[in-house]
């Protein structure tokens, strides 16, 4: 699940990053032209003026379009000899807007429609309308009539609809860019057959154009462009690519970008036979198989990016023959074996990305022997401690890195002293590498230049420096170590995680003044005490605040100025009081967890929290009923955890209308009444859900507001380092690689499943649970609940439920935990329960169930008798009570013998009674002396009992008599 969140987050960033990439391109091309020709043709001037009339120009970019001299107008260029307009360059100047500010973009861009009057520009060679807003209108068909056009750029101009095949008439076209920045309003290309008419085309960019309907024939069309040098079909929805290509016509091609498609096929070997290739980007495609040894044919290759695929096998030794290689990015695959030492022969290599593979063996100094130019290095293995990074303690590297990322490798236990030679470090990530001891002072002196620092999950100890100055918008993760002391003051930091250390003391009030630009702060799982300082209200950019599992006390301070706060976790502290009513008035709070404190009162203060997706208030002292408005106004609620409080009353039916609710934990309260049958309407529990939940998407979008600014800083660093390469995907991947521990801290909660309390980290969206245990609920289990086919845990134990277990309980095919213990349920165990093959925890104890225990399927594994105890009428394994088999039907002879035996039994019993009676009674009648003795004995016994009672009564009266 965290992978889906990361992918969503990364794709959002890619849109932003690639947009900046093309803005930079525009910067190099946009100029305002003037010529020696002082006038222009009237028909062309009028055509331009009519074109202007159809546009809105809020920033006045066309303010120079007045008078007769159109060749001097902004963006217009004329032929010096003829005066005809040959170039119309109205692409958005990059300095005119901020990509993160839609309002600024709207105010700077040209808006409206393209007038057909432009057809009068019959000598037009160059048309650039990129980075404007043409209101999702289709690309005009008449553009295909500019037969002299050589350069056409309509990228990122908000066109949608079908790309006109008339563009195939532009036989002189050398440059075509129809890229889009919209993920839901892409230009649609039904097929690419028209493109064969562009025989002179050298550059084709259709980034994020919708090619789904052309997915099976796109390559055949592209293969008819013999002059093609650059092809960009990234993010186009392509899913078909042949593994072999007998005839390759675009043999002069230098750049191929097919990233972010959905091929999910073997890696096409023919791509590695194109010796002219300089850049190849196949990232995010699901390609499988091995990197072929023919990779050595790519003699001119400068940038090879195969990031985020399923490539396996070893890295060919021949990779060392690519002498021109500057970028090698193979991260996030399944590559295995040892890393070939021939990598050390790539003298021009600037960026080496080998992270997130299945490497084994040792990385030594030889791997870096001639990498004098390397600036970016990423290395990690997903196999636990299978990769050893052993370069020696006294190693002096031949390079000077800007970025180092090493994760899940075995390094020397001491802090690597060779880092002291790296004076240009801006990004340092040494994650889970087993280093211990103190961090040397010389390392902290790098902080002013550091943009991203992660020493996550090591055994580093000692006190952190009291104060440090980091680069602005920096990212610092020192979580899961043994650091001690007080909260450090790290100026310039936007994202800070000190989770799971041994820090202690109060959170000082002045820490806010040093870190006013914090977006994310995680101080959880330490030993902080005292109250939460009221100065925290000054962190107006704060989006995520995690203080759980400390020893904080007091009340929640005012947070009415935290207008961007969407995640707040104060769980498992000693906080008390009411929840402040101002908590959600200004902030878009999505994720609120206050579990394990001493909060009290009612829930009315949360009425304004209309964006809540997660509400965790377990194990506090809240009371009253669940208000109806929770089900009426909190329409985004997906997790409701109220267990361990003092709530009472009936469970409101309004909860049934929450479409996203998949966790309802109301256990250990005082709820009464019946279970609402409408719980069967919880659509999130009977409909399949996507891998990425609504919360994940909303959270990623919210987090992106400021986190993208941080990642952009990192990506800009990488893009600067890998100058001239395909730095887009590379920069994005590196920028977001270390964000994972931050997301982890926001996605953990505890639930009671399978009879024990478990912590769920990063997979909350897979938890489908209803827990109404330990209340006073009565009545029958509603049949409607059996519709919740996605339910994983159902706990109704310790209530007053009656009736039978529903016969259709077997419809809960995904149920793993079923606890109906300590109720008054009766009847037999339904046979359908045997069809719940995923059931791994069952408890039916202490009810009034009867009959045999099912033996089919996984019931054979339920061999603990305690799960059935307290049901005296149940029988069969694993209980010691055997179920009696029904008797065979007797034949006629057996029936006669049975009747005869019963007759003689009754006769013998009657005779015995008569004989026994008269033996005693007859003797007393006949023998007088025995009769007198018997009745005398009876009279004496009666007298003795009477005297005993009288004496005891007299003694008792004497004791009770007052003196």
BAVOSE-953835 format. One line per 4 residues: their letters; for each residue y, z, x of C-alpha. Coordinates in steps of 0.02 Angstrom, whole numbers. Each point is the difference from the previous one (the first is absolute). Layout:
BEGIN
A = Y/Z/X ~ ...
This chain:
BEGIN
XXXX = 0/0/0 ~ 120/40/140 ~ -35/-175/64 ~ 64/-73/-162
XXXX = 156/106/7 ~ 29/-53/181 ~ -27/-184/-42 ~ 122/8/-146
XXXX = 127/88/111 ~ -26/-126/140 ~ 19/-150/-113 ~ 163/68/-68
XXXX = 61/13/178 ~ -60/-173/46 ~ 108/-73/-138 ~ 148/90/74
XXXX = -41/-40/180 ~ -34/-184/-24 ~ 159/-12/-99 ~ 96/63/152
XXXX = -96/-123/109 ~ 68/-145/-101 ~ 173/75/-10 ~ 2/-4/189
XXXX = -50/-182/-7 ~ 145/-34/-117 ~ 117/87/120 ~ -41/-126/134
XXXX = 23/-149/-115 ~ 149/45/-109 ~ 165/-67/61 ~ 156/-63/-84
XXXX = 23/-180/49 ~ 157/-99/29 ~ 10/-181/55 ~ 124/-127/64
XXXX = -14/-91/-167 ~ 147/71/-98 ~ -48/-57/-174 ~ -160/-34/-98
XXXX = -61/-116/-132 ~ 68/42/-172 ~ -167/-20/-88 ~ -78/125/120
XXXX = 146/121/-14 ~ -14/-4/-190 ~ -188/27/12 ~ 28/156/104
XXXX = 132/65/-120 ~ -116/-24/-149 ~ -136/89/97 ~ 123/143/30
XXXX = 40/10/-186 ~ -181/42/-38 ~ 1/147/120 ~ 65/176/0
XXXX = 76/50/165 ~ 38/187/-6 ~ 37/12/186 ~ 111/-155/7
XXXX = -110/-94/123 ~ 59/-165/-74 ~ 184/47/-3 ~ 37/-137/129
XXXX = -64/-133/-121 ~ 173/-59/-52 ~ 101/-154/44 ~ -57/-173/52
XXXX = -71/39/170 ~ -178/50/-50 ~ -66/-28/177 ~ 91/158/51
XXXX = -70/104/-143 ~ -112/145/43 ~ -181/-56/20 ~ 41/-186/-13
XXXX = -23/-121/144 ~ 41/-185/1 ~ -45/-145/111 ~ 140/-20/128
XXXX = 3/-189/-19 ~ -31/-31/-186 ~ 66/159/-80 ~ -154/16/-111
XXXX = -65/175/-33 ~ -159/19/102 ~ -23/188/2 ~ 16/135/-134
XXXX = -37/170/74 ~ 26/139/-127 ~ -136/116/60 ~ 50/181/-10
XXXX = 86/62/158 ~ -99/152/60 ~ 156/106/19 ~ 40/-21/-184
XXXX = -129/118/-73 ~ -121/143/30 ~ -179/-41/-46 ~ -26/179/-58
XXXX = 150/-9/-116 ~ -31/-116/-150 ~ 178/23/-61 ~ 69/-55/167
XXXX = -115/-152/-3 ~ 57/-46/-176 ~ 182/14/47 ~ -21/-111/154
XXXX = -116/-135/-66 ~ 40/-157/-95 ~ -71/6/-176 ~ -29/-124/-138
XXXX = -80/-172/-8 ~ -3/-154/111 ~ 100/-143/-75 ~ -77/-175/3
XXXX = 172/-60/60 ~ -70/29/175 ~ -93/-164/-21 ~ 163/-85/46
XXXX = -23/67/177 ~ -106/-150/43 ~ 12/25/188 ~ -52/182/-2
XXXX = -115/40/148 ~ 5/190/-6 ~ -5/116/-153 ~ -10/189/17
XXXX = 20/109/-155 ~ -105/145/64 ~ 32/182/-40 ~ 96/-30/-160
XXXX = -44/41/-180 ~ -42/-145/-115 ~ -60/111/-142 ~ -187/-39/9
XXXX = 36/-180/-48 ~ -120/-138/56 ~ 38/-106/151 ~ 91/-154/-70
XXXX = -102/-159/-3 ~ 148/-103/59 ~ -10/78/173 ~ -143/-120/28
XXXX = 127/-142/-9 ~ 90/46/163 ~ -97/-130/97 ~ 99/25/161
XXXX = -31/188/0 ~ -75/67/161 ~ 27/188/-23 ~ -29/91/-166
XXXX = 10/189/-8 ~ -11/81/-172 ~ -80/160/63 ~ 33/170/-78
XXXX = 115/-76/-130 ~ -88/69/-155 ~ -78/-163/-57 ~ -155/10/-108
XXXX = -109/-115/-102 ~ -90/-156/55 ~ 50/-76/166 ~ 41/-182/-45
XXXX = -120/-126/77 ~ 153/-113/14 ~ 32/84/166 ~ -136/-113/66
XXXX = 128/-143/-6 ~ 97/76/146 ~ -86/-106/131 ~ 129/43/134
XXXX = -17/187/-24 ~ -38/95/160 ~ 37/179/-58 ~ -54/74/-168
XXXX = 15/184/-43 ~ -37/58/-178 ~ -41/181/44 ~ 28/135/-130
XXXX = 44/184/9 ~ -61/38/-177 ~ -177/63/-23 ~ -3/-37/-187
XXXX = 110/-155/-17 ~ -72/-112/135 ~ 22/-188/-3 ~ -162/-75/-65
XXXX = -85/-142/90 ~ -133/-76/-112 ~ -63/-112/141 ~ 59/-64/169
XXXX = -50/-181/-19 ~ 184/-51/-4 ~ 25/65/174 ~ -88/-148/82
XXXX = 159/-99/-31 ~ 91/110/125 ~ -71/-92/148 ~ 142/57/115
XXXX = -14/185/-44 ~ 0/114/151 ~ 28/169/-82 ~ -72/61/-166
XXXX = 34/176/-62 ~ -64/52/-171 ~ -7/188/32 ~ -39/91/-164
XXXX = -6/-159/-101 ~ -140/5/-128 ~ -138/-117/61 ~ -142/75/-101
XXXX = -30/-162/-94 ~ 7/-101/161 ~ -114/119/93 ~ -149/-117/11
XXXX = 93/-156/58 ~ 144/64/104 ~ -77/-38/169 ~ -45/-179/-43
XXXX = 183/-30/-46 ~ 69/86/155 ~ -120/-98/110 ~ 94/-159/-47
XXXX = 158/56/92 ~ -21/-68/176 ~ 171/61/61 ~ -18/179/-61
XXXX = 45/129/130 ~ 24/158/-102 ~ -95/55/-157 ~ 38/161/-94
XXXX = -108/30/-154 ~ 0/190/8 ~ -16/103/-158 ~ -38/-153/-109
XXXX = -155/59/-93 ~ -116/-118/95 ~ -185/42/-9 ~ -90/-153/66
XXXX = -8/-63/178 ~ -138/-107/77 ~ -91/72/149 ~ -5/-172/81
XXXX = 119/-148/2 ~ -76/-161/68 ~ 164/-94/20 ~ 161/89/49
XXXX = 155/-108/-24 ~ 135/129/38 ~ -55/13/179 ~ 177/37/62
XXXX = 22/155/-105 ~ 66/151/93 ~ 22/135/-133 ~ -122/46/-141
XXXX = 33/152/-110 ~ -131/29/-136 ~ 23/188/-9 ~ -9/104/-158
XXXX = -116/-113/-99 ~ -170/37/-73 ~ -125/-110/90 ~ -139/130/25
XXXX = -105/-127/94 ~ -67/-26/175 ~ 132/-30/132 ~ 31/-190/8
XXXX = -57/-56/171 ~ 100/-162/-4 ~ 162/98/17 ~ -52/49/176
XXXX = -20/-181/53 ~ 184/-44/-25 ~ 58/7/180 ~ 181/-31/-47
XXXX = 14/165/-95 ~ 132/120/61 ~ -1/123/-146 ~ -144/42/-117
XXXX = 13/135/-133 ~ -152/31/-111 ~ 34/182/-43 ~ -41/80/-167
XXXX = -132/-125/-54 ~ -170/84/2 ~ -68/-122/128 ~ -172/49/64
XXXX = -111/-49/144 ~ 34/0/186 ~ 145/-65/102 ~ -76/-158/74
XXXX = -13/-27/186 ~ 97/-161/-30 ~ 155/108/-6 ~ 13/-48/184
XXXX = 54/-174/-59 ~ 167/70/-58 ~ 82/-27/168 ~ 175/-4/-73
XXXX = -24/149/-114 ~ 145/122/8 ~ -29/108/-156 ~ -173/32/-73
XXXX = 6/115/-153 ~ -164/40/-89 ~ 53/168/-71 ~ -85/77/-154
XXXX = -158/-102/-19 ~ -187/39/8 ~ -35/-81/167 ~ -147/74/93
XXXX = -95/-19/161 ~ 68/13/176 ~ 164/-71/63 ~ -44/-154/104
XXXX = 22/20/187 ~ 84/-170/-3 ~ 152/79/-82 ~ 60/31/178
XXXX = 23/-189/23 ~ 148/-9/-120 ~ 126/7/139 ~ 149/-34/-116
XXXX = -41/140/-121 ~ 143/119/-39 ~ -62/78/-162 ~ -181/46/-35
XXXX = -15/97/-162 ~ -179/36/-54 ~ 24/169/-85 ~ -88/53/-161
XXXX = -161/-98/16 ~ -182/46/35 ~ -5/-59/180 ~ -125/97/104
XXXX = -72/15/172 ~ 102/30/155 ~ 173/-71/26 ~ -15/-136/133
XXXX = 86/38/164 ~ 62/-181/4 ~ 143/55/-113 ~ 77/65/160
XXXX = 23/-182/57 ~ 126/-41/-139 ~ 153/8/111 ~ 124/-54/-135
XXXX = -65/119/-132 ~ 137/100/-86 ~ -90/70/-152 ~ -182/56/-3
XXXX = -66/64/-167 ~ -182/60/2 ~ 11/147/-122 ~ -115/40/-147
XXXX = -158/-85/59 ~ -174/62/47 ~ 23/0/187 ~ -110/96/119
XXXX = -9/23/187 ~ 140/36/121 ~ 176/-67/19 ~ 48/15/182
XXXX = 140/-53/119 ~ -82/-170/21 ~ 44/-44/-180 ~ 184/12/46
XXXX = -10/-73/176 ~ 125/-143/-21 ~ 86/49/-163 ~ 168/21/85
XXXX = 96/-66/-152 ~ -86/102/-135 ~ 120/93/-114 ~ -109/40/-151
XXXX = -176/75/8 ~ -108/54/-147 ~ -176/66/20 ~ -118/96/-114
XXXX = -179/3/-61 ~ -60/50/-172 ~ -163/61/76 ~ 16/183/39
XXXX = 34/28/185 ~ -93/-158/51 ~ 142/-66/107 ~ 56/81/162
XXXX = 173/-30/72 ~ -23/44/182 ~ 137/-58/117 ~ 7/155/107
XXXX = 124/140/2 ~ 108/-73/140 ~ 5/-180/-64 ~ 161/-98/23
XXXX = -3/-142/-129 ~ 62/-174/48 ~ 100/-13/-162 ~ 144/90/-83
XXXX = -41/22/-183 ~ 115/10/-150 ~ -142/43/-117 ~ -167/88/25
XXXX = -124/37/-138 ~ -168/80/45 ~ -109/79/-134 ~ -174/75/-8
XXXX = -39/-26/183 ~ -60/124/129 ~ 140/29/123 ~ 18/128/137
XXXX = 23/170/-80 ~ 168/23/86 ~ 158/-83/-60 ~ 4/-173/85
XXXX = 117/17/147 ~ 6/-189/26 ~ 114/-10/-153 ~ 134/71/113
XXXX = 13/-171/81 ~ 39/-82/-169 ~ 188/15/-5 ~ 28/-124/-143
XXXX = -112/78/-133 ~ 64/-10/-177 ~ -161/22/-98 ~ -132/125/57
XXXX = -158/34/-100 ~ -145/96/75 ~ -105/45/-152 ~ -167/92/7
XXXX = -24/-28/185 ~ -54/177/46 ~ 148/47/109 ~ 37/186/10
XXXX = 115/124/83 ~ 188/-3/11 ~ 111/-151/-20 ~ 98/-19/163
XXXX = 190/14/-4 ~ 24/-174/73 ~ -80/-74/-156 ~ 121/84/-120
XXXX = 144/-74/101 ~ -49/-170/-68 ~ 47/53/-177 ~ 173/-84/-8
XXXX = -81/-171/20 ~ -156/34/-105 ~ -6/-81/-172 ~ -178/49/-43
XXXX = -101/145/71 ~ -173/52/-58 ~ -112/125/90 ~ -101/29/-159
XXXX = -165/95/5 ~ -15/58/179 ~ -10/174/77 ~ 176/13/67
XXXX = 73/174/6 ~ 152/100/51 ~ 170/13/-80 ~ 94/-155/-51
XXXX = 174/-24/73 ~ 127/89/-108 ~ 104/-157/-20 ~ -17/-183/48
XXXX = 102/-156/-31 ~ -104/-149/-57 ~ 49/-179/-31 ~ 78/-24/-171
XXXX = -123/-31/-143 ~ -144/60/107 ~ -175/48/-52 ~ -82/158/74
XXXX = -178/57/-37 ~ -64/153/94 ~ -122/54/-135 ~ -173/76/27
XXXX = 32/83/167 ~ 22/179/60 ~ 188/6/22 ~ 81/170/-24
XXXX = 174/70/-26 ~ 138/-36/-124 ~ 52/-158/-90 ~ 74/-118/130
XXXX = 165/-87/-30 ~ -31/-186/29 ~ 161/-98/-26 ~ -10/-182/-50
XXXX = -172/19/-81 ~ -32/-82/-168 ~ -184/42/-16 ~ -71/163/68
XXXX = -176/70/-12 ~ -46/167/79 ~ -148/27/-115 ~ -145/111/51
XXXX = 67/90/153 ~ 32/184/34 ~ 188/-2/-28 ~ 70/157/-78
XXXX = 156/95/-49 ~ 127/-45/-133 ~ 65/-175/-26 ~ 177/15/69
XXXX = 146/-48/-109 ~ 83/-101/138 ~ -147/-119/26 ~ 71/-106/-140
XXXX = 161/-33/94 ~ -99/-72/146 ~ -109/-111/-109 ~ 110/-58/-142
XXXX = -83/-172/-4 ~ -176/63/-34 ~ -99/-108/-121 ~ -169/82/25
XXXX = -35/179/55 ~ -173/80/13 ~ -7/180/60 ~ -161/41/-92
XXXX = -146/103/63 ~ 96/112/118 ~ 54/181/-9 ~ 180/-16/-57
XXXX = 64/149/-98 ~ 158/53/-88 ~ 85/-100/-134 ~ 34/-186/-11
XXXX = 181/-15/61 ~ 126/-54/-130 ~ 74/-119/130 ~ -146/-116/-32
XXXX = 104/-65/-144 ~ 106/-92/129 ~ -142/-120/44 ~ 60/-130/-122
XXXX = -110/-138/72 ~ -159/105/-9 ~ -141/-84/-95 ~ -153/103/48
XXXX = -4/189/31 ~ -167/80/43 ~ -1/189/30 ~ -173/45/-68
XXXX = -117/127/79 ~ 127/114/82 ~ 58/177/-35 ~ 165/-42/-83
XXXX = 69/117/-132 ~ 144/13/-121 ~ 57/-127/-129 ~ 21/-188/7
XXXX = 180/-32/52 ~ 111/-125/-88 ~ -45/-179/41 ~ 122/-86/-116
XXXX = 72/-107/141 ~ -168/-71/55 ~ 22/-159/-100 ~ -138/-94/91
XXXX = -134/135/-2 ~ -162/-66/-75 ~ -132/112/81 ~ 10/190/8
XXXX = -148/109/52 ~ 24/188/13 ~ -182/47/-36 ~ -87/154/67
XXXX = 148/109/47 ~ 69/162/-72 ~ 140/-78/-101 ~ 44/69/-172
XXXX = 119/-19/-145 ~ 31/-141/-123 ~ 2/-182/45 ~ 185/-48/12
XXXX = 53/-105/-149 ~ 109/-106/115 ~ -148/-59/103 ~ -15/-169/-85
XXXX = 174/-29/-67 ~ 53/-108/146 ~ -161/-34/99 ~ -134/-127/-49
XXXX = -138/130/28 ~ -172/-81/-8 ~ -112/123/89 ~ 22/188/-31
XXXX = -126/127/64 ~ 33/187/-16 ~ -181/61/-2 ~ -47/171/65
XXXX = 163/96/-17 ~ 68/131/-120 ~ 109/-110/-109 ~ 15/53/-181
XXXX = 83/-47/-163 ~ -22/-153/-109 ~ 5/-184/41 ~ 162/-42/-90
XXXX = 92/-17/167 ~ -103/-156/38 ~ 54/-96/-152 ~ 117/-110/101
XXXX = -137/-50/124 ~ -38/-160/-93 ~ -64/-91/157 ~ -135/126/41
XXXX = -166/-76/50 ~ -79/159/70 ~ 31/175/-66 ~ -93/138/91
XXXX = 36/177/-62 ~ -172/80/24 ~ -24/184/39 ~ 169/68/-52
XXXX = 56/109/-145 ~ 68/-128/-122 ~ -26/43/-183 ~ 27/-66/-174
XXXX = -68/-162/-68 ~ 1/-174/72 ~ 153/-80/-79 ~ -23/-159/-100
XXXX = 135/-90/99 ~ -114/-10/153 ~ -103/-131/-88 ~ 151/-82/-77
XXXX = 125/-15/143 ~ -104/9/160 ~ -77/-171/-27 ~ -36/-25/187
XXXX = -103/159/17 ~ -166/-34/84 ~ -49/174/63 ~ 26/159/-102
XXXX = -63/159/83 ~ 40/163/-92 ~ -157/103/37 ~ 7/184/41
XXXX = 152/47/-106 ~ 26/90/-166 ~ 27/-149/-113 ~ -60/24/-178
XXXX = -6/-87/-168 ~ -77/-166/-40 ~ -9/-148/117 ~ 134/-117/-69
XXXX = -58/-168/-64 ~ 152/-80/80 ~ -90/7/169 ~ -118/-132/-67
XXXX = 139/-129/2 ~ 26/7/189 ~ -63/-172/55 ~ -14/41/186
XXXX = -75/175/-11 ~ -163/8/97 ~ -2/184/53 ~ 19/136/-133
XXXX = -36/170/75 ~ 36/139/-126 ~ -136/122/53 ~ 18/190/9
XXXX = 130/22/-135 ~ -3/67/-179 ~ -4/-160/-99 ~ -81/13/-171
XXXX = -47/-114/-143 ~ -105/-155/16 ~ -3/-136/131 ~ 112/-141/-64
XXXX = -110/-149/-42 ~ 144/-114/48 ~ -37/36/184 ~ -114/-148/-20
XXXX = 159/-105/-5 ~ 46/36/182 ~ -3/-182/50 ~ 6/36/187
XXXX = -172/82/-17 ~ -87/-144/-85 ~ 87/-149/79 ~ -30/-58/177
XXXX = 144/34/117 ~ 63/-102/145 ~ -21/68/176 ~ 185/34/7
XXXX = 53/122/-134 ~ 166/-2/-90 ~ 49/154/99 ~ -41/-84/164
XXXX = 105/-152/-42 ~ 146/102/-67 ~ -12/117/148 ~ -3/-142/126
XXXX = 149/-82/-84 ~ 97/164/-1 ~ -47/41/179 ~ 52/-174/53
XXXX = 180/36/-48 ~ 37/86/164 ~ -164/-16/94 ~ 23/-187/18
XXXX = 162/35/92 ~ -99/106/124 ~ -138/-128/17 ~ 130/-136/22
XXXX = 68/90/151 ~ -174/4/74 ~ -37/-179/-49 ~ 164/-59/72
XXXX = -50/80/164 ~ -167/-91/-4 ~ 81/-164/-51 ~ 121/16/144
XXXX = -143/35/120 ~ -105/-145/-62 ~ 146/-121/5 ~ -41/-174/-58
XXXX = -172/46/-65 ~ -73/22/-173 ~ 67/176/-4 ~ 7/17/-190
XXXX = -175/65/-37 ~ -11/81/171 ~ 160/99/-23 ~ -45/49/-177
XXXX = -173/61/47 ~ 62/103/145 ~ 144/70/-99 ~ -114/66/-136
XXXX = -151/49/105 ~ 57/180/18 ~ 55/23/-179 ~ -177/40/-53
XXXX = 3/187/43 ~ 160/15/-100 ~ -79/-75/-155 ~ -153/112/23
XXXX = 106/155/-24 ~ 56/-56/-171 ~ -171/-46/-70 ~ -101/160/3
XXXX = -48/117/-142 ~ -137/125/-39 ~ -116/-17/-150 ~ -154/93/-56
XXXX = -144/-122/-2 ~ -186/18/26 ~ 15/187/-18 ~ 121/25/144
XXXX = 183/-24/42 ~ 24/-154/107 ~ 153/-77/79 ~ 23/-184/-35
XXXX = 103/-92/131 ~ 60/-178/-31 ~ -126/-33/-138 ~ 85/90/-144
XXXX = 9/-162/-95 ~ -190/-7/-2 ~ -15/173/-80 ~ -29/-12/-189
XXXX = -16/175/-67 ~ 12/105/-159 ~ -16/188/29 ~ 23/114/-151
XXXX = -110/141/68 ~ 27/188/-23 ~ 101/-7/-160 ~ -34/49/-181
XXXX = -33/-173/-69 ~ -119/-13/-147 ~ -81/-129/-111 ~ -105/-147/53
XXXX = 19/-116/148 ~ 88/-154/-72 ~ -103/-158/-3 ~ 159/-96/45
XXXX = -3/69/178 ~ -157/-102/29 ~ 111/-156/4 ~ 76/56/167
XXXX = -117/-108/102 ~ 102/22/162 ~ -8/190/-7 ~ -70/79/158
XXXX = 9/188/-39 ~ -15/87/-169 ~ 8/190/3 ~ -1/89/-169
XXXX = -85/159/60 ~ 39/179/-54 ~ 67/-35/-173 ~ -65/30/-176
XXXX = -62/-176/-35 ~ -137/-26/-128 ~ -105/-141/-68 ~ -105/-124/95
XXXX = 33/-92/161 ~ 58/-173/-60 ~ -143/-125/-1 ~ 110/-133/80
XXXX = 40/105/153 ~ -102/-126/98 ~ 144/-123/-25 ~ 95/93/136
XXXX = -82/-107/133 ~ 118/52/141 ~ -12/186/-32 ~ -43/99/157
XXXX = 34/177/-61 ~ -48/71/-171 ~ 23/186/-34 ~ -29/63/-178
XXXX = -60/173/49 ~ 39/165/-89 ~ 30/-68/-175 ~ -99/5/-163
XXXX = -67/-176/3 ~ -163/-30/-89 ~ -127/-136/-25 ~ -96/-96/130
XXXX = 64/-83/158 ~ 36/-181/-52 ~ -117/-128/73 ~ 148/-113/44
XXXX = 56/123/132 ~ -137/-70/111 ~ 95/-165/13 ~ 146/84/92
XXXX = -66/-51/170 ~ 153/57/97 ~ -12/178/-66 ~ -17/118/149
XXXX = 57/167/-71 ~ -63/68/-167 ~ 16/171/-80 ~ -65/34/-177
XXXX = -35/185/23 ~ 28/136/-132 ~ -2/-99/-160 ~ -126/-11/-144
XXXX = -83/-162/52 ~ -184/-28/-35 ~ -136/-125/34 ~ -58/-88/157
XXXX = 112/-36/150 ~ 10/-188/37 ~ -99/-57/151 ~ 63/-178/23
XXXX = 111/-68/139 ~ 105/125/97 ~ -57/146/-110 ~ -148/11/117
XXXX = 123/59/133 ~ 73/139/-107 ~ -127/128/58 ~ 112/154/-8
XXXX = -56/103/-152 ~ 169/89/-7 ~ 82/-153/-78 ~ -108/26/-155
XXXX = -16/190/-5 ~ 59/93/-153 ~ -83/-128/-115 ~ -162/91/-46
XXXX = -63/-144/-105 ~ 12/-131/137 ~ -160/-47/86 ~ -65/-111/137
XXXX = 36/-15/185 ~ 86/80/91 ~ -18/146/-123 ~ -162/99/8
XXXX = -25/-27/-188 ~ -118/-144/-36 ~ 24/-103/-155 ~ -159/10/-111
XXXX = -73/-170/-33 ~ -21/-42/-185 ~ -184/27/-59 ~ -114/-148/-28
XXXX = -29/-51/-180 ~ -173/75/-50 ~ -139/-108/-71 ~ -97/44/-159
XXXX = -136/103/85 ~ 124/99/101 ~ 102/32/-157 ~ -154/71/-92
XXXX = -44/111/147 ~ 179/61/10 ~ 3/45/-185 ~ -168/92/13
XXXX = 62/100/148 ~ 159/52/-91 ~ -104/54/-153 ~ -114/113/101
XXXX = 151/71/92 ~ 81/54/-163 ~ -165/71/-68 ~ -29/104/158
XXXX = 178/67/-1 ~ -13/55/-182 ~ -172/80/25 ~ 60/95/152
XXXX = 149/69/-94 ~ -106/57/-148 ~ -134/81/110 ~ 128/88/110
XXXX = 99/67/-148 ~ -152/75/-90 ~ -72/75/161 ~ 155/112/14
XXXX = 50/23/-182 ~ -181/16/-64 ~ -39/138/125 ~ 150/103/-61
XXXX = -55/-23/-181 ~ -182/47/28 ~ 18/144/128 ~ 110/141/-71
XXXX = 20/102/162 ~ 66/-152/94 ~ 119/-37/-142 ~ 74/178/3
XXXX = 16/-2/189 ~ 92/-167/-2 ~ 129/55/-131 ~ 25/170/86
XXXX = 39/-91/162 ~ 128/-107/-90 ~ 85/153/-81 ~ 10/96/166
XXXX = 74/-148/89 ~ 132/-19/-136 ~ 46/186/14 ~ 17/-7/189
XXXX = 119/-149/-12 ~ 104/88/-132 ~ 16/161/103 ~ 47/-98/156
XXXX = 141/-88/-91 ~ 69/161/-80 ~ 3/95/167 ~ 87/-142/90
XXXX = 130/-14/-139 ~ 38/187/7 ~ 27/-4/187 ~ 115/-148/-15
XXXX = 105/88/-134 ~ 15/152/111 ~ 66/-101/144 ~ 127/-86/-109
XXX = 62/162/-83 ~ 176/46/62 ~ 19/170/84
